[in-house]
Amino acid sequence: AADTLFRPGSISKLFTWTAVMQLVEQGKIDLDRDVNDYIDYKIPEAFGKPITMRNLLTHTPGFEEQVKDLITFKTDKPNLGEYMKTHIPGRIFPPGTVPAYSNYGASLAGYIVERVSGQPFNQYIQEHIFKPLGMNHSTFEQPLPQDLAPNMSNGYQLASDKELKFEMVTPFPAGSLSSTADDMSKFML
């Protein structure tokens, strides 16, 4: 059905990057400034070079990728600030030198969107991307809002297995989007 929701996973990052660039256009984020200037904790120094928003957007912050606590089946809302402060990955490459996929980096960009805009990430995306585009069946909220939950498609490990519970993506700006094909086409256009 047209109102069936699915989880596009890391395509969620495109919405995070769009939010960042909206704030860049407003002069509230500088792509080449140290990300530590935007957060309420500190990414440890390494390699004599700060990590910038440009590094986050291009997957070149130099973080080691980690999957610990990335996905959970708990039903309480993830706390982004707490996750960011307690899951800082090791810095293994100088920033800007080696492309290395980073869920943490994408979520850090989302956390900066929260801090700079003064709005929770989910609310910012709702007001500044979903609403203007008429994406009425999309959300980053976890668990799903009651009006959208009945439309979520089920996930399966194998087609012959029982359906899986709704996965909660703890660093949600990196991958918690739930949307419909119609809504995604509005974003694409």
C-alpha positions as CSV (number, residue, x, y, z in Angstrom):
1,A,0.0,0.0,0.0
2,A,1.1,3.6,-0.6
3,D,1.2,4.3,3.1
4,T,3.4,1.3,4.0
5,L,6.5,2.4,6.0
6,F,9.9,0.9,5.6
7,R,13.3,1.6,7.1
8,P,15.8,2.9,4.5
9,G,18.7,2.6,7.0
10,S,21.7,4.7,6.3
11,I,19.8,6.7,3.6
12,S,18.7,8.5,6.8
13,K,22.1,10.2,6.7
14,L,21.0,12.3,3.7
15,F,18.5,14.0,5.9
16,T,21.1,14.7,8.5
17,W,23.4,16.2,5.8
18,T,20.6,18.2,4.5
19,A,19.8,19.6,7.9
20,V,23.5,20.5,8.4
21,M,23.6,22.3,5.0
22,Q,20.5,24.3,5.9
23,L,22.3,25.5,9.0
24,V,25.4,26.2,6.9
25,E,23.3,28.4,4.6
26,Q,22.0,30.3,7.6
27,G,25.6,30.9,8.8
28,K,25.1,28.9,11.9
29,I,27.6,26.1,11.1
30,D,31.0,26.5,9.5
31,L,32.1,23.4,7.6
32,D,35.7,24.0,8.4
33,R,35.4,24.7,12.1
34,D,36.4,22.2,14.9
35,V,33.3,20.2,15.8
36,N,34.3,20.5,19.5
37,D,33.2,24.2,19.2
38,Y,29.6,22.9,18.7
39,I,29.3,20.2,21.4
40,D,29.1,20.0,25.2
41,Y,31.8,17.4,25.5
42,K,35.2,17.0,23.8
43,I,36.4,14.7,21.0
44,P,40.0,13.9,22.2
45,E,42.8,15.5,20.3
46,A,44.7,13.4,17.9
47,F,47.1,13.9,14.9
48,G,47.4,17.6,15.7
49,K,44.3,18.4,13.5
50,P,40.7,19.0,14.6
51,I,37.7,17.1,13.0
52,T,35.5,19.5,11.0
53,M,31.9,19.2,9.8
54,R,33.3,18.8,6.3
55,N,35.1,15.7,7.6
56,L,31.8,14.3,9.1
57,L,29.9,14.9,5.8
58,T,32.6,13.1,3.7
59,H,33.2,10.2,6.1
60,T,36.7,11.4,6.8
61,P,36.8,12.2,10.5
62,G,39.2,9.3,11.0
63,F,37.1,7.5,13.6
64,E,37.2,3.7,14.0
65,E,33.8,2.3,13.2
66,Q,32.1,0.5,16.0
67,V,28.8,-1.4,16.2
68,K,28.5,-1.7,20.0
69,D,25.0,-0.5,21.1
70,L,24.2,0.6,17.5
71,I,20.9,-1.2,17.4
72,T,18.7,-2.3,20.3
73,F,15.2,-3.8,20.8
74,K,14.6,-1.9,24.0
75,T,11.5,0.2,23.7
76,D,12.6,3.4,25.5
77,K,13.6,6.5,23.4
78,P,17.3,6.6,22.7
79,N,19.2,9.5,24.3
80,L,21.5,10.9,21.6
81,G,23.6,13.2,23.9
82,E,24.3,10.3,26.3
83,Y,25.2,8.0,23.4
84,M,27.6,10.5,21.9
85,K,29.4,11.2,25.1
86,T,29.8,7.5,26.1
87,H,30.6,6.0,22.7
88,I,33.4,8.2,21.4
89,P,35.3,6.0,18.9
90,G,39.1,5.8,18.6
91,R,40.7,8.2,16.2
92,I,42.8,6.0,13.8
93,F,43.3,8.3,10.8
94,P,44.2,12.0,10.6
95,P,41.0,13.9,9.7
96,G,40.5,14.4,6.0
97,T,42.9,11.7,4.8
98,V,41.1,8.3,4.7
99,P,37.4,7.7,3.8
100,A,36.1,5.4,6.4
101,Y,32.4,4.9,7.0
102,S,31.3,6.4,10.3
103,N,27.8,6.1,11.9
104,Y,29.2,8.0,14.9
105,G,30.3,10.8,12.6
106,A,26.9,11.1,11.1
107,S,25.2,11.0,14.5
108,L,27.7,13.7,15.7
109,A,26.5,15.9,12.8
110,G,22.9,15.3,13.9
111,Y,23.8,16.1,17.5
112,I,25.3,19.4,16.3
113,V,22.1,20.1,14.4
114,E,20.3,19.8,17.7
115,R,22.7,22.0,19.6
116,V,22.9,24.7,16.9
117,S,19.2,24.8,16.1
118,G,18.0,24.5,19.7
119,Q,15.6,21.8,18.6
120,P,15.6,18.0,19.2
121,F,16.9,16.4,16.0
122,N,13.6,14.6,15.2
123,Q,11.7,17.9,15.6
124,Y,14.2,19.8,13.4
125,I,13.8,17.3,10.6
126,Q,10.0,17.3,10.9
127,E,9.7,21.0,10.7
128,H,12.5,21.9,8.2
129,I,12.5,18.9,5.8
130,F,9.4,16.6,6.1
131,K,6.8,19.3,6.5
132,P,7.9,21.6,3.7
133,L,8.2,18.6,1.3
134,G,4.8,17.2,2.4
135,M,6.4,14.0,3.7
136,N,3.5,13.2,6.0
137,H,4.4,9.6,6.5
138,S,8.0,10.0,7.6
139,T,9.7,10.1,11.0
140,F,12.9,9.7,12.9
141,E,10.9,9.0,16.1
142,Q,11.6,5.8,17.9
143,P,9.4,4.0,18.9
144,L,7.1,5.0,16.1
145,P,4.3,7.5,16.7
146,Q,0.9,5.8,17.2
147,D,-0.5,7.2,14.0
148,L,2.3,5.6,11.9
149,A,3.1,2.4,13.8
150,P,0.3,0.3,12.2
151,N,1.7,1.0,8.7
152,M,5.3,-0.3,9.4
153,S,6.3,-3.2,7.3
154,N,7.7,-6.2,9.1
155,G,11.3,-7.3,9.0
156,Y,12.5,-10.9,8.7
157,Q,15.9,-12.6,9.1
158,L,14.6,-15.2,6.7
159,A,11.3,-15.2,4.9
160,S,10.3,-18.4,6.7
161,D,11.1,-16.9,10.1
162,K,8.8,-15.0,12.5
163,E,8.8,-11.2,12.1
164,L,11.4,-9.2,14.0
165,K,10.6,-6.5,16.5
166,F,11.1,-2.9,15.6
167,E,14.8,-2.1,15.8
168,M,15.8,1.0,17.7
169,V,18.9,2.8,16.2
170,T,20.6,4.3,19.2
171,P,22.6,6.9,17.3
172,F,19.4,7.8,15.4
173,P,20.6,10.5,12.9
174,A,22.7,7.8,11.2
175,G,19.8,5.4,10.4
176,S,16.4,5.6,12.2
177,L,14.3,7.0,9.4
178,S,10.9,5.3,8.8
179,S,9.3,6.4,5.5
180,T,7.1,5.5,2.5
181,A,8.2,5.1,-1.1
182,D,6.0,8.1,-1.9
183,D,7.6,10.3,0.7
184,M,11.1,9.3,-0.3
185,S,10.3,10.2,-3.9
186,K,9.3,13.7,-2.7
187,F,12.7,14.1,-1.0
188,M,14.5,12.7,-4.1
189,L,12.8,15.3,-6.3
